[in-house]
Amino acid sequence: MQYRGECKVETIEFNKGFAPLFGDGNIARSDDDKSVHLHLNQYTGSGFKSSDLYTHGFFSAKIKLPSTYTAGIVVAFYTTNGDVFEKTHDELDFEFLGNTKGKPWRFQTNLYGNGSTSRGREERYTLWFDPSKEFHRYSILWTSNNIIFYIDDVPIREILHNEAMGGDYPLKPMSLYATIWDASDWATSGGKYRVNYKYAPFVAEFTDLTLQGCSVDPLEEFTTPSCNEDDVTSGFGTVTPKQRMAMSKFRQRYMYYSYCYDTLRYPVALPECVIDPLLREQFKDTGRLKFGGKRRSYSQRRSKIARGRRYGN
């Protein structure tokens, strides 16, 4: 059992909540079944998914990413129902994008509802730590009212359910997925740097897996009568003033692209966008940071942020 702030987080053993998705031979489980290693080699990547679909919930894992040269690699932690609703799928995702040796991992968050892939809602960020050195918890809260992406106890993005979004807000049952794969064509500098299998195998480590939601029958689309969204997400959707301040700091310091500020792509901001005047000044009309969008790397910030310190403290 773990605690996120004041909220109790129940972890689950792999065989009680998950099953291999692909690359079975590249999936290594710990003896106690509480941790999973996903490998990528020259033959295949690997992945796993939850055995059930869920209508809303809190989904979480502690993750440690591969180190050294990781260009072209994507490690994803996400919810989707694409295997059930092929043309109208919903999705919420963390995608971690590898880099060349000595350069930091980057990541993006995104959401789709009802197959709205033509209206990407991605945001891209750097991190204030090296995600290959130690485990950090990455979490997705999904309710009928809001969606929050967390790193450790820091909420980094919140999307409020706006009626004007229509079907773009994810509402259909989804499963939780984790994958590692070769995305050389686009992941690093638009495909300039590809996966170098001289450094293989690349290993993404997952532990303290959490599935806290209402499971659903994918055919009947009804939940267990005793399960209530408010019960399983109670407390997780409340952002304290301290957390909201930490989220604001994170977005000012580490977000380097947001669709909400991309006025070339969306001359009229999508309905859920809340424009922050401070952030508006930092971004070009392409949605990218001004002045080349360079952030200090975590190695340059080491003198100011003690190792292991939580960002919101």
C-alpha positions in Angstrom: 0.0 0.0 0.0 1.3 3.5 -0.9 0.1 7.0 -0.1 -0.2 9.9 -2.5 -0.5 13.0 -0.3 -3.4 12.1 2.0 -4.8 9.5 -0.4 -4.4 5.8 0.0 -3.1 4.1 -3.2 -3.6 0.3 -3.5 -1.0 -1.4 -5.5 -1.6 -4.7 -7.4 0.4 -7.7 -8.4 1.0 -8.1 -12.1 -0.9 -11.4 -12.5 -3.9 -10.1 -10.6 -4.5 -7.1 -12.9 -2.4 -7.3 -16.1 -1.5 -9.5 -19.1 1.2 -9.3 -21.7 0.3 -7.3 -24.8 3.2 -8.1 -27.2 6.8 -9.2 -27.0 6.2 -11.8 -24.3 9.8 -12.9 -24.4 10.9 -9.3 -23.6 8.8 -9.0 -20.5 10.5 -9.9 -17.2 8.5 -10.1 -13.9 10.0 -10.0 -10.5 9.7 -13.0 -8.2 7.1 -11.3 -6.0 5.2 -10.3 -9.1 5.2 -6.6 -8.1 7.6 -5.3 -10.7 7.9 -5.7 -14.5 10.8 -4.9 -16.9 9.9 -4.2 -20.5 12.8 -4.8 -23.0 13.4 -3.4 -26.4 15.9 -5.2 -28.7 16.6 -5.4 -32.4 13.7 -7.9 -32.8 10.8 -6.3 -30.9 9.7 -4.1 -28.1 7.2 -5.2 -25.5 4.2 -4.1 -23.5 1.4 -5.1 -21.1 -2.2 -4.1 -20.5 -4.8 -4.3 -17.8 -7.0 -7.4 -17.9 -10.1 -5.2 -17.5 -11.5 -2.0 -18.8 -12.5 0.8 -16.4 -15.0 3.6 -16.3 -12.9 6.4 -14.7 -10.3 5.9 -12.0 -6.8 6.5 -10.8 -4.0 4.7 -12.7 -0.4 4.9 -11.6 3.0 3.3 -11.6 6.6 4.0 -10.5 8.7 4.0 -13.6 12.5 4.1 -14.3 13.5 4.8 -17.9 16.5 3.4 -19.9 19.8 5.3 -19.6 22.7 6.3 -21.9 21.8 6.6 -25.6 18.0 6.3 -26.0 17.3 8.2 -29.2 14.3 6.9 -31.2 12.8 5.1 -28.2 9.3 5.7 -26.8 8.1 4.5 -23.5 4.4 5.0 -23.1 2.0 4.7 -20.1 -1.5 5.3 -21.1 -5.2 4.4 -21.1 -7.1 3.6 -24.3 -10.0 1.6 -25.8 -8.6 1.4 -29.3 -9.0 -2.4 -29.5 -12.7 -2.1 -28.7 -13.6 1.2 -30.4 -11.3 1.2 -33.4 -12.7 4.3 -35.1 -14.0 6.2 -32.1 -11.3 5.4 -29.5 -10.5 7.4 -26.3 -7.0 7.9 -25.0 -5.0 9.5 -22.2 -1.2 9.2 -22.4 2.2 9.8 -21.0 4.8 9.3 -23.8 8.5 9.5 -22.9 10.8 10.4 -25.8 14.4 9.2 -25.7 17.4 11.3 -26.7 21.0 11.1 -27.7 23.7 10.4 -25.2 24.1 13.1 -22.5 20.8 14.8 -23.4 17.7 14.5 -21.2 14.5 12.5 -21.8 11.5 14.6 -22.8 7.9 13.6 -22.6 4.4 14.6 -23.7 0.8 14.2 -22.5 -2.2 14.0 -24.8 -5.8 13.1 -24.8 -8.4 12.0 -27.4 -12.1 11.4 -27.2 -14.3 9.6 -29.7 -11.5 9.3 -32.3 -10.7 13.0 -32.3 -7.1 12.4 -33.5 -7.3 15.3 -36.0 -7.5 17.7 -33.0 -4.3 16.8 -31.1 -4.1 18.2 -27.6 -0.5 17.4 -26.8 1.8 19.3 -24.5 5.5 18.6 -24.3 7.9 19.0 -21.3 11.3 18.5 -19.8 11.9 17.1 -16.3 13.6 18.5 -13.2 15.3 15.1 -12.6 16.9 12.3 -14.5 14.2 9.7 -14.9 16.7 6.9 -15.6 18.5 7.3 -12.2 15.6 6.3 -9.9 11.9 5.5 -9.8 9.3 8.3 -10.0 5.5 7.9 -9.8 3.5 8.8 -12.9 -0.3 8.9 -12.5 -3.4 9.6 -14.5 -6.6 10.6 -12.8 -9.7 10.3 -15.0 -13.2 11.3 -13.8 -16.3 12.5 -15.5 -15.4 16.1 -14.4 -11.7 16.3 -14.9 -8.4 14.7 -15.9 -5.2 15.2 -14.0 -1.7 14.1 -15.0 0.7 13.7 -12.0 4.4 13.2 -11.5 5.0 12.1 -7.9 2.7 14.4 -5.9 2.9 17.2 -8.5 -0.1 17.8 -10.8 1.4 18.9 -14.1 -1.7 19.2 -16.2 -5.5 19.4 -15.6 -8.3 19.3 -18.1 -11.7 20.2 -16.9 -14.7 18.6 -18.7 -16.2 21.4 -20.8 -19.5 20.7 -22.5 -18.3 22.5 -25.6 -15.7 19.6 -26.0 -18.6 17.3 -26.9 -17.3 13.8 -27.7 -13.6 15.0 -27.5 -13.7 14.4 -23.7 -12.9 10.7 -23.0 -15.9 8.9 -21.5 -15.9 5.3 -22.8 -14.3 2.5 -20.7 -10.6 2.2 -21.1 -7.7 -0.2 -20.2 -4.3 0.8 -18.9 -1.3 0.1 -21.1 2.5 0.3 -20.8 4.9 -0.2 -23.8 8.4 0.3 -25.1 9.0 0.5 -28.8 11.1 1.8 -31.7 9.7 5.1 -32.9 12.8 6.1 -34.9 10.8 7.8 -37.6 9.7 10.7 -35.3 10.6 10.4 -31.6 13.9 12.3 -31.5 14.5 15.5 -33.6 11.8 14.5 -36.0 13.5 11.2 -36.9 17.0 12.6 -37.3 18.4 10.3 -34.6 17.3 6.7 -34.6 17.6 3.8 -32.2 21.1 2.4 -32.0 20.9 -1.2 -31.0 24.5 -1.3 -30.0 23.1 -0.1 -26.7 20.4 -2.8 -26.5 18.6 -4.1 -24.6 16.8 -1.0 -23.5 14.9 -1.6 -20.3 11.9 0.3 -18.8 11.1 -0.7 -15.2 7.6 -0.5 -13.7 6.7 -1.2 -10.1 3.9 -0.3 -7.6 1.2 -0.6 -10.3 -2.1 0.9 -9.4 -5.6 0.2 -10.9 -8.1 2.1 -8.8 -11.3 2.3 -10.8 -14.6 0.7 -11.6 -14.1 -2.3 -13.9 -16.6 -2.8 -16.7 -17.8 -5.6 -19.0 -16.7 -4.5 -22.5 -19.7 -6.1 -24.1 -22.4 -5.0 -21.7 -20.7 -1.7 -20.8 -21.9 -1.7 -17.2 -19.9 -1.5 -14.0 -20.1 -3.6 -10.8 -23.2 -2.2 -9.0 -21.3 -1.6 -5.8 -18.6 0.5 -7.6 -19.0 4.2 -7.6 -16.8 6.8 -9.4 -16.9 9.1 -6.4 -15.7 6.4 -4.1 -12.7 5.2 -6.2 -11.5 8.7 -7.1 -12.3 10.4 -3.8 -9.6 12.8 -2.8 -7.5 12.3 -6.0 -9.3 15.0 -7.9 -8.8 17.7 -5.3 -5.8 19.9 -6.1 -4.6 21.7 -2.9 -3.3 25.3 -3.1 0.2 24.0 -2.6 -0.2 21.6 -5.5 -1.7 24.2 -7.7 1.2 26.5 -7.1 3.6 23.6 -7.9 1.7 22.9 -11.1 2.0 26.5 -12.1 5.7 26.5 -11.5 6.2 23.3 -13.4 4.3 24.6 -16.4 6.2 27.9 -16.4 9.6 26.2 -16.1 9.3 22.9 -18.0 6.6 23.0 -20.6 8.0 23.8 -24.0 5.0 23.3 -26.2 1.2 23.5 -25.7 -1.5 23.3 -28.3 -3.4 26.0 -26.4 -0.8 28.6 -27.4 -0.4 27.3 -31.0 -2.5 29.9 -32.7 -1.2 28.8 -36.2 -2.7 25.4 -35.6 -5.8 26.6 -33.7 -6.6 30.3 -34.4 -9.5 29.9 -32.0 -8.3 28.0 -28.9 -10.0 24.7 -28.2 -12.8 25.1 -25.6 -11.0 23.5 -22.6 -8.0 25.8 -22.9 -7.4 28.2 -20.0 -5.0 30.8 -21.2 -2.4 31.9 -18.6 -1.2 35.4 -19.4 2.3 34.6 -18.0 2.6 31.6 -20.3 1.1 33.4 -23.2 4.1 35.7 -23.1 6.6 32.8 -23.2 5.2 31.1 -26.3 5.4 31.9 -30.0 2.3 31.6 -32.2 3.6 28.1 -33.0 2.9 27.0 -29.4 6.7 26.6 -28.8 8.8 28.6 -26.4 10.4 31.9 -27.6 14.2 32.2 -27.8 14.6 28.7 -29.1 12.7 27.1 -26.2 15.9 26.0 -24.3 15.5 24.9 -20.8 18.3 24.2 -18.4 19.0 20.5 -18.2 18.6 18.7 -14.9 22.4 18.5 -14.6 22.6 22.3 -14.7 20.0 22.6 -12.1 21.6 20.1 -9.7 23.1 22.8 -7.5 19.7 24.4 -6.9 17.5 21.3 -6.5 18.7 18.7 -4.0 18.6 15.2 -5.4 15.4 13.4 -4.5 13.6 16.6 -3.4 10.0 16.7 -4.3 9.3 19.6 -6.7 6.4 21.0 -4.8 8.2 21.4 -1.5 
